[in-house]
Amino acid sequence: MEATISELEHCKFAVKCEANAIEIADKKTEVLKAFENAPVKGFRGKASMDAVRMQYSRQIHDALQRAMAEFCMHEAIFQHALKPHGAPFFKSLLLEGGKFFCEFDLYTKPNFDLPKWQEMEIPKPHESFTATEITEQMLQEIRMRLGDAVPYGDHDFVQEGDNVIVDYEGSLDGNKVDSLCAKDEMMTIGKSPLQGFDQNLLGMIMGETREFDFTAPEGGLPSLSGKTIHFKVSVSTGSKTTPAPLNDELAIKMGKKDFKELQEFVGQASFARVENHNRAKLNEAISNRLVVETTIKVPGFMSLSEAQYLAQQAKLDWNSLADADKERFVQMGENNVKLSLILDKIREDHPEAQLTDQEVFDYIKQSLLQNAQPGADLDKQIQEMNKTGYLQILMNQIKNQQALSFITKTIKIIE
């Protein structure tokens, strides 16, 4: 097979392939084997191959074209030592005259050199909180979650910890900002994603509308960071939660024998939470160092795709974002792509940093099994995760965690 390639842009190639009659014949043998037991009208048992070819001529032709296209793609990648990123986009397929022709575009990963990451020295991150503090926090969370929610009465007003239903509209320099507007949104006072915003609602009663100016905190979207936003907020209803008492009854609701057993369970969970937090901080420090010290020309299509995904996760409409906000997401996307490419290369060089797809899948299934409710359909849950694309994202995250764990054991952590 002959394959010629031309670079359309950085890491995007146009590929043209031509396969000969011998290669086609080899693939046709494989394709016909898949059809040899196909039912044919008029035959009670296994039909002759001639009969199969006659009835399934179109299907055999299409299957052979697909098989040849896949063969050509793999051969082109091998011949030109390409590292594909994603599936190819086929523009033409032609099987005639004892030859096969195809054209497709192929995205590839960029080439780059890794820094001497084994020699890195990373300061151990400062521990932000203790297991004792987390234990108290987790018990309070359980109390609130299993407490009694009481709808607002005529004389109730908004306080810390209340759940309220609000309409709000934000404007900047007199212009309405769509991403700062919502109808019938539930909000827990003290847990607003826009830090400090909900403190302006304290004291409001049902049916009240309040207007106020709010300075957006630094570090958020560049188009809003540090700017004064005018808000108009209406509270339609709300509820207050009476925390459940810390007693055996609470423990039983959590599936424990008594309060002592609940305390022990929460204590163990708090240690795990602290360890996970510290591990995440260390991984973040390692990741940042790898990204800074590695020079990669990241293809624009990779950065843009990741940027749009990040905006979607933040529940933002990409098309309505300000240019400054898009630029920030693209920069975040580029850093994420760089890290992913770096970890991929480390896995290629060090098999011990790698997990197979089956190992990752088994890990996910085991985790789902441990946390599943009685009677839960795990297969259906996994199918839904796969349909939404979350399964592949989760698998990549687990693979990256494995690689970062390998790196942590290799480099020097300074106490």
C-alpha positions in Angstrom: 0.0 0.0 0.0 1.2 3.5 -0.8 0.4 6.4 1.4 1.2 10.1 0.9 0.6 12.8 3.5 0.6 16.6 3.5 0.4 18.8 6.5 -2.7 21.1 6.4 -1.9 22.8 9.7 0.0 22.0 12.9 -0.9 18.3 13.7 -3.5 18.0 11.0 -2.6 15.9 7.9 -4.3 15.1 4.6 -3.7 11.4 3.8 -4.1 9.7 0.4 -3.8 5.9 0.1 -3.8 3.4 -2.7 -4.0 -0.4 -2.0 -3.4 -3.1 -4.6 -5.3 -6.2 -5.6 -3.4 -8.6 -3.3 -4.1 -6.5 -0.2 -7.8 -6.3 -1.3 -8.0 -10.1 -1.8 -6.6 -10.7 1.7 -9.2 -8.4 3.3 -12.0 -9.9 1.2 -11.2 -13.3 2.5 -11.6 -12.0 6.1 -14.9 -10.2 5.1 -16.4 -13.3 3.4 -15.6 -15.4 6.4 -17.8 -13.1 8.5 -20.7 -13.7 6.0 -20.2 -17.5 5.5 -23.1 -18.4 8.0 -25.5 -15.7 6.9 -29.0 -17.0 6.1 -30.0 -17.1 2.4 -33.6 -17.4 1.2 -34.3 -20.8 -0.2 -31.6 -22.6 1.8 -32.6 -24.6 5.0 -29.0 -25.1 6.1 -25.8 -23.4 5.3 -25.9 -21.7 1.9 -23.2 -21.9 -0.7 -20.7 -19.1 -0.8 -21.9 -18.1 -4.3 -25.4 -17.8 -3.0 -24.2 -15.7 0.0 -22.2 -13.4 -2.4 -25.3 -12.9 -4.6 -27.7 -12.0 -1.8 -25.3 -9.9 0.2 -23.3 -8.3 -2.6 -23.9 -4.8 -1.4 -23.3 -5.5 2.2 -20.1 -7.4 1.4 -18.9 -4.5 -0.8 -19.6 -2.0 2.0 -17.9 -4.2 4.6 -14.8 -4.6 2.4 -14.6 -0.8 1.9 -14.7 -0.3 5.6 -12.1 -3.0 6.2 -9.8 -1.5 3.6 -10.2 2.0 5.0 -9.2 0.8 8.4 -6.3 -1.2 6.9 -5.1 1.9 5.0 -5.3 4.1 8.1 -3.2 1.8 10.2 -0.7 1.3 7.4 -0.4 5.1 6.9 0.1 5.7 10.6 2.8 3.0 10.6 4.6 4.1 7.5 4.9 7.7 8.5 5.3 7.1 12.3 2.2 9.2 13.1 0.6 9.5 16.6 -3.1 9.9 15.9 -5.4 11.9 18.1 -9.0 10.8 17.7 -10.6 9.1 14.8 -9.8 10.1 11.1 -12.3 11.9 8.9 -12.7 10.0 5.6 -13.5 12.2 2.6 -13.6 9.5 -0.1 -13.6 5.7 -0.5 -13.4 4.0 -3.9 -13.1 0.3 -4.6 -13.0 -0.6 -8.3 -10.8 -2.0 -11.0 -8.9 -4.2 -8.5 -7.7 -1.2 -6.5 -8.8 0.7 -3.5 -8.4 4.5 -3.0 -9.2 6.6 0.0 -8.6 10.1 1.3 -8.9 11.2 4.9 -7.8 13.9 7.3 -6.0 12.8 10.5 -5.2 14.8 13.6 -2.0 13.8 15.4 -0.3 14.5 18.8 2.5 17.0 18.7 6.1 15.8 19.1 8.0 17.2 22.1 10.8 16.3 24.5 10.2 15.6 28.2 12.2 17.5 30.8 14.3 15.6 33.3 11.2 15.2 35.5 12.9 12.4 37.6 15.2 15.0 39.0 12.4 17.3 40.2 12.1 18.4 43.8 8.7 19.4 45.0 8.0 21.0 48.3 5.3 19.1 50.3 2.1 21.2 50.3 1.0 22.7 53.6 -1.9 20.8 55.3 -4.9 23.1 55.2 -6.9 21.3 57.9 -6.8 18.4 60.3 -8.8 15.1 60.5 -10.4 16.4 63.7 -11.7 19.5 61.9 -13.0 17.4 59.1 -14.7 15.0 61.5 -16.6 17.9 63.0 -17.5 19.3 59.6 -18.7 15.9 58.3 -20.9 15.3 61.4 -22.5 18.8 60.9 -23.1 17.9 57.2 -24.9 14.7 58.3 -27.0 16.6 60.9 -28.1 19.1 58.2 -28.7 16.4 55.5 -30.9 14.3 57.9 -32.5 17.2 59.7 -36.0 18.4 59.4 -36.7 21.0 56.6 -39.5 23.4 57.5 -41.0 25.7 54.9 -40.8 29.5 55.5 -43.7 30.9 57.5 -45.0 34.5 57.2 -42.5 35.8 59.8 -39.4 33.9 58.6 -36.4 35.6 57.0 -33.3 34.5 55.2 -30.5 33.2 57.4 -27.2 31.3 57.0 -27.8 27.7 55.9 -31.4 28.3 54.6 -32.4 26.9 51.2 -34.2 29.6 49.2 -35.8 29.8 45.7 -34.7 33.1 44.0 -34.9 35.0 40.7 -32.0 37.2 40.1 -30.7 39.5 37.3 -27.2 40.9 37.1 -26.1 43.9 35.0 -22.7 45.5 34.3 -22.5 49.1 33.3 -26.3 49.0 32.7 -26.2 46.0 30.4 -27.8 42.7 31.4 -25.4 39.8 31.7 -27.1 36.5 30.7 -24.7 34.3 32.8 -25.7 36.3 35.9 -29.5 35.8 35.5 -31.7 32.9 36.6 -35.3 32.1 37.4 -36.5 29.8 40.2 -33.0 28.8 41.2 -32.4 27.0 44.5 -29.6 28.4 46.6 -28.2 27.4 50.0 -27.2 30.5 51.8 -23.4 30.4 52.6 -22.6 28.1 49.6 -23.0 30.4 46.6 -20.5 29.7 43.8 -20.1 33.5 43.5 -18.4 34.0 46.9 -20.1 36.6 49.1 -23.0 37.2 46.8 -25.6 35.4 49.1 -24.6 37.5 52.1 -26.6 40.3 50.5 -29.7 38.2 50.8 -29.6 37.9 54.6 -32.7 39.2 56.3 -35.0 39.1 53.2 -38.5 37.7 53.5 -40.8 35.8 51.0 -41.9 38.0 48.2 -39.3 40.7 48.8 -37.1 42.1 46.0 -33.8 43.7 46.8 -31.3 45.6 44.6 -27.6 45.9 45.5 -24.1 46.4 44.0 -21.7 43.6 44.4 -18.0 43.5 43.6 -17.0 40.3 41.9 -14.1 38.5 43.5 -10.7 38.4 41.8 -9.8 35.1 40.1 -13.2 34.5 38.3 -14.1 35.3 34.8 -11.8 38.1 33.5 -14.8 40.0 32.1 -16.3 40.2 35.6 -13.3 39.9 38.0 -13.1 42.9 40.3 -16.0 44.7 38.6 -19.1 46.1 40.2 -22.2 44.2 39.3 -25.7 45.5 40.0 -28.1 42.7 41.1 -31.9 42.6 41.4 -32.9 39.6 43.5 -36.4 38.3 44.5 -37.0 35.6 47.1 -40.1 33.5 46.3 -39.9 30.9 49.1 -37.5 29.0 51.3 -37.0 26.6 54.1 -35.0 26.2 57.3 -33.4 23.0 58.4 -33.3 21.9 62.0 -30.2 19.9 62.5 -30.7 16.3 63.6 -29.5 15.5 67.2 -26.2 13.7 67.5 -27.5 10.5 69.0 -28.1 6.8 68.2 -31.2 7.6 66.1 -29.0 9.6 63.7 -26.5 6.7 63.6 -29.2 4.2 62.7 -30.4 6.4 59.9 -26.8 6.3 58.5 -26.8 2.5 58.8 -24.7 2.3 61.9 -25.4 0.5 65.2 -25.1 3.5 67.5 -23.5 6.9 67.7 -20.2 5.6 68.8 -19.9 3.5 65.6 -21.0 6.5 63.6 -18.2 8.6 65.2 -15.6 5.9 64.3 -16.9 5.7 60.7 -16.8 9.4 60.3 -13.3 9.6 61.9 -12.0 7.0 59.4 -13.6 8.8 56.5 -12.1 12.2 57.6 -8.6 10.7 57.6 -9.3 9.5 54.1 -10.6 12.9 53.0 -7.5 14.7 54.4 -5.2 12.2 52.6 -7.1 12.7 49.4 -6.9 16.5 49.8 -3.2 16.4 50.4 -2.6 14.0 47.6 -4.6 16.3 45.3 -2.5 19.3 46.3 0.7 17.4 45.7 -0.5 16.2 42.3 -1.5 19.8 41.5 2.0 21.0 42.3 3.6 18.3 40.3 1.3 18.9 37.3 2.0 22.7 37.4 5.7 22.0 37.4 5.5 19.6 34.5 3.4 22.0 32.4 5.8 24.9 33.1 9.0 23.0 32.3 7.7 21.3 29.1 7.7 23.0 25.8 4.9 21.8 23.6 3.2 23.6 20.7 -0.3 22.6 21.5 -2.6 22.4 18.4 -5.4 24.9 18.4 -8.1 22.3 17.9 -7.1 20.5 21.1 -7.0 23.7 23.2 -10.4 24.9 21.8 -12.1 21.5 22.3 -10.9 21.3 26.0 -11.9 25.0 26.5 -15.4 24.4 25.3 -15.7 21.3 27.6 -14.5 23.4 30.6 -17.1 26.1 29.9 -19.8 23.5 29.6 -18.8 22.0 32.9 -19.1 25.5 34.4 -22.6 25.7 32.9 -21.6 28.6 30.6 -22.7 29.1 27.0 -19.5 29.3 24.9 -21.1 31.4 22.2 -22.2 34.1 24.6 -18.9 34.3 26.5 -16.9 37.5 26.3 -13.6 37.3 24.3 -11.6 37.7 27.5 -13.4 34.8 29.1 -12.9 32.6 26.1 -9.2 33.4 26.1 -9.0 32.3 29.8 -10.7 29.0 29.1 -8.5 28.4 26.1 -5.4 29.0 28.3 -6.8 26.6 30.9 -7.6 24.1 28.1 -4.1 24.3 26.7 -2.6 23.6 30.1 -4.9 20.6 30.5 -3.9 19.3 27.1 -0.2 19.8 27.8 -0.5 17.8 31.0 -2.4 15.0 29.3 0.2 14.8 26.5 3.0 14.8 29.1 1.5 12.0 31.2 0.8 10.0 28.0 4.5 10.2 27.1 5.6 9.2 30.6 3.2 6.1 30.4 4.8 5.2 27.0 8.3 5.2 28.5 7.3 3.6 31.8 4.8 0.7 31.7 4.6 0.7 35.5 2.8 4.1 35.2 0.2 2.6 33.0 -3.2 0.9 33.6 -5.0 -1.0 31.0 -8.5 -0.1 30.0 -9.8 -3.3 31.6 -8.0 -2.5 34.9 -9.5 1.0 34.9 -13.0 -0.4 34.0 -12.8 -3.0 36.8 -11.8 -0.3 39.3 -14.8 1.9 38.3 -17.2 -1.1 38.5 -15.8 -2.0 41.9 -16.2 1.6 43.2 -19.8 1.7 41.9 -20.5 -1.6 43.5 -19.3 -0.4 46.9 -21.4 2.8 46.8 -24.5 1.3 45.1 -27.9 1.3 46.6 -29.5 -2.1 47.1 -31.0 -3.3 43.8 -29.2 -0.8 41.7 -28.6 -1.8 38.1 -24.8 -1.2 37.6 -24.7 -2.2 34.0 -27.4 0.3 33.2 -25.5 3.0 35.2 -22.3 2.2 33.2 -24.2 2.3 29.9 -25.5 5.8 30.8 -22.1 7.0 31.8 -20.8 5.8 28.4 -23.6 7.4 26.5 -22.9 10.8 28.1 -19.2 10.5 27.6 -18.5 10.6 31.3 -17.1 7.1 31.4 -14.2 7.9 29.1 -13.5 11.1 31.0 -13.4 9.2 34.3 -11.2 6.5 32.8 -8.7 9.1 31.6 -8.7 10.8 35.1 -7.9 7.4 36.7 -5.1 6.8 34.3 -3.7 10.2 35.0 -3.9 9.6 38.7 -1.9 6.4 38.3 0.8 8.2 36.3 1.0 11.0 38.9 1.3 8.4 41.7 4.2 6.8 39.8 5.8 10.2 39.4 5.3 11.0 43.1 7.3 7.8 44.0 10.1 8.7 41.6 10.8 12.4 42.4 12.0 14.0 45.6 9.3 15.4 48.0 10.9 18.1 50.2 9.4 18.1 53.7 
